[in-house]
Amino acid sequence: MFDAEVAAVIRSLDAGFPKVEEMTGPEARAAIAARRQPVGNRDDVARTEDREIPGPGGGVPVRLYFPHQRGDRPLPVVVFCHGGGFVFCDIESHDAFCRELSGRTSSVVVSVDYRLAPEHKAPAAALDAYAALTWAAENASALGGDPGRLLIAGDSAGGNLAAAACLMARDNGGPAVAGQVLIYPVLDPSCDTGSYREYGTGYGNTRAAMEWYWRQYLPADGVAGPRHQVVPPAADTLRGLPPAVVVTAGLDPLSDEGGAYAAALARDGVPVTHRHYPGLFHGFLTIMSLQAGRSARDLLWHDLCAATKQGATS
């Protein structure tokens, strides 16, 4: 049982997580960066490489993770978009997670340091995510990867970006994507679902913080371009999207919107695996020391490995 450990983490988050809604974007970034834990799993991968790839607003930094490999068979490629409310976190904040992702799924991982709000309003981050997805498809073979086994994943705000990038790939006729992995994704700017009302305070991630994140990301004069590039559920249809793994946590204000998106994908004929964790909270998967997180990651790696065996869609 994980109840005691989970309860202790929730108490710690609720008492100690910075009140970002009272800060500027730069202040929030500094406060979150000060909480960063050392990376203890550097040997999960054979090597990493930092690069800058072309993006719509200039160069986009990425970190490539290469697993310990046996043989010469091309590997799956996973583009990863970090969480952080569209405002904070970066490649370093999710380094340990990406190392485990690469090592446990034997995949080349491309972690994307997309542009952050409020300096860069929507859809800047989503366009960077799509640029990284396109670059990964074009360069997969050179990285030792298989362009036919290209996935995109993200947690929290990164889940939004992964979903949006898949919609762009569908609408633009490519690249072909074998799967999308949406980990407690941020999808609904109304912040007014049942899970918001029940879990909007007292469980780490708060309604006040989520409303602040959306205010930082959304332009005051409205989104330029298709709204579903910023709010994926606003798409007229979800048909033609790649198979999805959707992870939700029961004690998360975002639980209902993630579950609703999983259901909407399924209604539109998209194969969906929905992993719901009733007694867990937003962010649990990237707390590397949490036993409940380790167990859930084991299942997530299994789901990703299964997804890489499916054919890509475009």
C-alpha positions as CSV (number, residue, x, y, z in Angstrom):
1,M,0.0,0.0,0.0
2,F,1.2,3.5,-0.8
3,D,-1.4,5.5,1.2
4,A,1.0,6.8,3.9
5,E,3.7,7.8,1.4
6,V,1.3,9.4,-0.9
7,A,-0.4,11.3,1.9
8,A,3.0,12.6,3.1
9,V,3.9,13.8,-0.4
10,I,0.5,15.6,-0.8
11,R,1.0,17.3,2.5
12,S,4.4,18.4,1.5
13,L,3.2,19.7,-1.9
14,D,0.3,21.5,-0.4
15,A,2.4,23.2,2.3
16,G,5.5,23.9,0.2
17,F,4.7,24.2,-3.5
18,P,5.2,27.9,-4.5
19,K,2.1,30.0,-4.9
20,V,2.9,30.7,-8.5
21,E,-0.4,32.6,-9.0
22,E,1.1,35.4,-6.9
23,M,4.3,35.6,-9.0
24,T,5.6,36.7,-12.4
25,G,6.7,34.0,-14.9
26,P,10.4,34.5,-14.2
27,E,9.7,34.4,-10.4
28,A,7.8,31.2,-10.7
29,R,10.6,29.6,-12.8
30,A,13.2,30.5,-10.2
31,A,11.0,29.2,-7.4
32,I,10.4,25.9,-9.1
33,A,14.0,25.5,-10.2
34,A,15.1,25.9,-6.6
35,R,13.1,22.7,-5.7
36,R,14.9,20.6,-8.3
37,Q,16.3,17.3,-7.1
38,P,19.6,15.7,-8.2
39,V,19.5,13.2,-11.1
40,G,20.3,9.8,-9.7
41,N,19.9,7.6,-12.8
42,R,22.4,9.0,-15.3
43,D,23.5,5.4,-16.2
44,D,20.0,4.5,-17.5
45,V,21.1,5.6,-20.9
46,A,24.3,5.2,-22.9
47,R,24.7,8.9,-23.7
48,T,22.9,12.2,-24.2
49,E,23.4,14.9,-26.7
50,D,22.2,18.5,-26.6
51,R,21.3,20.1,-29.9
52,E,19.3,23.0,-31.4
53,I,16.8,22.3,-34.1
54,P,15.0,24.6,-36.4
55,G,11.7,26.0,-35.1
56,P,9.1,28.6,-36.2
57,G,10.4,31.2,-33.7
58,G,14.1,30.3,-34.1
59,G,16.2,27.5,-32.7
60,V,14.6,25.0,-30.3
61,P,16.9,23.3,-27.9
62,V,16.5,19.6,-27.5
63,R,18.2,16.8,-25.6
64,L,18.6,13.5,-27.2
65,Y,18.8,10.3,-25.1
66,F,20.3,7.1,-26.5
67,P,19.6,3.8,-24.7
68,H,22.1,1.0,-24.1
69,Q,21.5,-0.9,-27.3
70,R,22.1,-4.5,-28.4
71,G,22.2,-5.1,-32.1
72,D,21.6,-2.7,-35.0
73,R,17.8,-2.7,-35.2
74,P,16.4,0.8,-35.6
75,L,14.8,2.0,-32.3
76,P,11.5,3.7,-31.6
77,V,11.7,7.5,-31.3
78,V,9.7,9.3,-28.6
79,V,9.4,13.1,-28.7
80,F,8.8,14.3,-25.1
81,C,7.2,17.6,-24.0
82,H,7.8,18.5,-20.3
83,G,5.1,19.9,-18.0
84,G,5.2,23.1,-16.0
85,G,2.0,25.0,-16.7
86,F,3.3,26.4,-20.0
87,V,5.5,28.7,-17.9
88,F,8.3,26.8,-16.1
89,C,10.3,23.6,-16.1
90,D,12.7,22.6,-18.9
91,I,14.9,19.8,-20.2
92,E,16.7,19.6,-16.9
93,S,13.6,19.3,-14.7
94,H,12.5,16.2,-16.6
95,D,16.0,14.7,-17.2
96,A,15.6,11.8,-14.8
97,F,12.2,10.9,-16.3
98,C,13.5,11.0,-19.8
99,R,16.5,8.9,-18.9
100,E,14.2,6.2,-17.5
101,L,11.9,6.5,-20.5
102,S,14.7,5.9,-22.9
103,G,16.3,3.1,-21.0
104,R,13.2,1.2,-20.1
105,T,11.6,1.4,-23.6
106,S,14.9,1.2,-25.6
107,S,13.9,4.3,-27.4
108,V,15.7,7.4,-28.7
109,V,14.0,10.2,-26.7
110,V,13.9,13.8,-28.0
111,S,13.2,16.1,-25.1
112,V,11.9,19.5,-26.3
113,D,12.8,22.9,-24.6
114,Y,9.9,24.7,-26.2
115,R,9.2,28.4,-25.8
116,L,7.5,29.4,-22.5
117,A,4.7,31.7,-21.5
118,P,4.0,34.5,-20.8
119,E,6.8,35.8,-23.0
120,H,5.6,33.5,-25.7
121,K,1.8,33.2,-25.9
122,A,-0.1,30.3,-27.5
123,P,0.3,28.6,-29.8
124,A,4.1,29.1,-29.7
125,A,4.8,26.1,-27.5
126,A,2.5,23.8,-29.6
127,L,4.2,25.0,-32.8
128,D,7.6,24.2,-31.2
129,A,6.3,20.7,-30.3
130,Y,5.1,20.1,-33.8
131,A,8.4,21.3,-35.2
132,A,10.3,18.9,-33.0
133,L,8.0,16.1,-34.1
134,T,8.6,16.9,-37.7
135,W,12.4,17.1,-37.1
136,A,12.4,13.7,-35.3
137,A,10.5,12.1,-38.2
138,E,12.9,13.6,-40.8
139,N,16.0,12.7,-38.7
140,A,15.0,9.4,-37.1
141,S,17.1,7.2,-39.3
142,A,20.2,9.3,-38.7
143,L,19.6,9.0,-35.0
144,G,19.4,5.2,-35.2
145,G,15.6,5.3,-35.0
146,D,12.7,3.9,-37.0
147,P,10.6,6.7,-38.5
148,G,7.7,4.2,-38.6
149,R,7.7,4.0,-34.8
150,L,7.5,7.7,-33.9
151,L,5.6,8.6,-30.7
152,I,5.0,11.9,-28.9
153,A,4.5,12.1,-25.1
154,G,4.0,14.8,-22.5
155,D,3.0,15.4,-18.9
156,S,0.6,18.1,-17.8
157,A,1.0,21.1,-20.1
158,G,3.3,18.9,-22.1
159,G,0.3,16.5,-22.6
160,N,-1.6,19.4,-24.1
161,L,1.3,20.1,-26.5
162,A,1.6,16.4,-27.5
163,A,-2.1,16.3,-28.2
164,A,-1.9,19.5,-30.2
165,A,1.1,18.3,-32.2
166,C,-0.8,15.1,-33.2
167,L,-3.7,17.3,-34.4
168,M,-1.3,19.4,-36.5
169,A,0.3,16.3,-37.9
170,R,-3.1,15.0,-38.9
171,D,-4.3,18.3,-40.4
172,N,-1.0,18.9,-42.2
173,G,-0.7,15.4,-43.6
174,G,2.3,14.4,-41.5
175,P,4.5,13.3,-40.1
176,A,3.1,9.8,-39.4
177,V,2.8,9.2,-35.7
178,A,2.5,5.7,-34.1
179,G,1.1,6.9,-30.7
180,Q,0.5,9.7,-28.3
181,V,1.0,9.5,-24.6
182,L,-0.9,12.1,-22.6
183,I,0.0,12.1,-18.9
184,Y,-2.6,14.0,-16.8
185,P,-2.9,16.5,-19.7
186,V,-4.0,20.2,-19.4
187,L,-6.9,20.5,-21.8
188,D,-9.7,22.7,-20.5
189,P,-9.2,26.4,-19.8
190,S,-12.6,26.7,-18.1
191,C,-11.2,25.1,-15.0
192,D,-14.7,24.2,-14.0
193,T,-15.2,20.5,-14.0
194,G,-16.3,18.3,-11.2
195,S,-12.7,17.3,-10.3
196,Y,-11.8,21.0,-10.2
197,R,-14.5,21.6,-7.7
198,E,-13.7,18.6,-5.6
199,Y,-9.9,18.7,-5.7
200,G,-9.0,22.3,-6.6
201,T,-7.4,22.8,-3.2
202,G,-5.6,20.5,-0.8
203,Y,-3.9,18.2,-3.3
204,G,-0.8,20.1,-4.5
205,N,-2.0,21.3,-7.9
206,T,-4.7,24.0,-7.3
207,R,-7.4,25.6,-9.3
208,A,-5.9,29.0,-8.6
209,A,-2.6,27.9,-10.1
210,M,-4.2,26.3,-13.1
211,E,-6.2,29.5,-13.9
212,W,-2.9,31.4,-13.7
213,Y,-1.2,29.0,-16.1
214,W,-3.9,29.5,-18.6
215,R,-3.8,33.3,-18.2
216,Q,-0.1,33.2,-19.0
217,Y,-0.5,31.0,-22.1
218,L,-3.6,32.4,-23.7
219,P,-3.4,35.6,-25.7
220,A,-5.6,38.4,-24.4
221,D,-7.0,39.0,-27.9
222,G,-7.7,35.3,-28.7
223,V,-5.7,32.5,-30.3
224,A,-4.3,33.1,-33.7
225,G,-5.0,30.0,-35.9
226,P,-7.1,27.0,-35.1
227,R,-8.3,26.9,-31.5
228,H,-7.6,23.1,-31.3
229,Q,-3.9,23.8,-31.5
230,V,-4.2,25.2,-28.0
231,V,-7.4,23.5,-26.7
232,P,-7.3,20.0,-28.3
233,P,-10.9,19.1,-27.3
234,A,-12.1,22.0,-29.4
235,A,-11.3,20.0,-32.6
236,D,-14.4,19.3,-34.8
237,T,-13.3,15.7,-34.8
238,L,-10.6,13.5,-33.4
239,R,-10.8,10.9,-36.1
240,G,-7.5,10.1,-37.8
241,L,-5.4,10.6,-34.7
242,P,-2.8,8.1,-33.5
243,P,-3.6,5.5,-30.8
244,A,-3.5,7.1,-27.3
245,V,-2.4,6.3,-23.8
246,V,-4.0,8.7,-21.4
247,V,-3.0,8.8,-17.7
248,T,-5.2,10.5,-15.1
249,A,-5.0,10.8,-11.3
250,G,-8.1,10.8,-9.2
251,L,-7.0,13.5,-6.8
252,D,-6.1,15.9,-9.6
253,P,-8.2,18.8,-10.7
254,L,-7.4,17.8,-14.3
255,S,-8.8,14.3,-13.8
256,D,-12.2,14.9,-15.5
257,E,-10.8,16.7,-18.6
258,G,-8.3,13.9,-19.2
259,G,-10.9,11.2,-18.9
260,A,-13.3,13.2,-21.1
261,Y,-10.6,13.5,-23.8
262,A,-9.9,9.8,-23.6
263,A,-13.6,9.1,-24.0
264,A,-13.9,11.5,-26.9
265,L,-10.9,9.9,-28.7
266,A,-12.5,6.5,-28.3
267,R,-15.9,7.8,-29.6
268,D,-14.1,9.0,-32.7
269,G,-12.6,5.6,-33.4
270,V,-9.1,6.2,-31.9
271,P,-7.7,3.2,-30.0
272,V,-7.3,4.4,-26.4
273,T,-5.7,2.9,-23.3
274,H,-6.8,5.0,-20.3
275,R,-4.9,4.4,-17.1
276,H,-6.6,6.0,-14.1
277,Y,-5.1,6.1,-10.6
278,P,-7.9,7.0,-8.2
279,G,-5.7,7.6,-5.1
280,L,-2.9,9.6,-6.8
281,F,-2.3,13.3,-7.5
282,H,-1.1,15.5,-10.3
283,G,2.6,15.1,-11.0
284,F,3.0,11.7,-9.3
285,L,4.7,10.0,-12.3
286,T,7.7,12.3,-12.3
287,I,8.5,12.0,-8.6
288,M,11.1,9.4,-9.2
289,S,11.4,8.3,-5.6
290,L,7.7,7.7,-5.0
291,Q,6.9,4.0,-5.0
292,A,3.4,4.6,-6.5
293,G,5.1,6.5,-9.3
294,R,7.6,3.7,-9.9
295,S,4.8,1.2,-10.2
296,A,2.8,3.4,-12.6
297,R,5.9,4.1,-14.7
298,D,6.4,0.3,-15.0
299,L,3.0,0.1,-16.6
300,L,3.6,3.2,-18.7
301,W,6.8,1.7,-20.2
302,H,4.8,-1.4,-21.0
303,D,2.2,0.6,-22.8
304,L,4.8,2.6,-24.7
305,C,6.5,-0.6,-25.8
306,A,3.2,-1.9,-27.0
307,A,2.5,1.3,-28.9
308,T,5.8,1.1,-30.8
309,K,4.6,-2.2,-32.3
310,Q,1.7,-0.5,-33.9
311,G,1.8,1.1,-37.4
312,A,2.1,4.9,-37.6
313,T,-0.8,7.1,-38.8
314,S,-0.7,10.3,-40.7
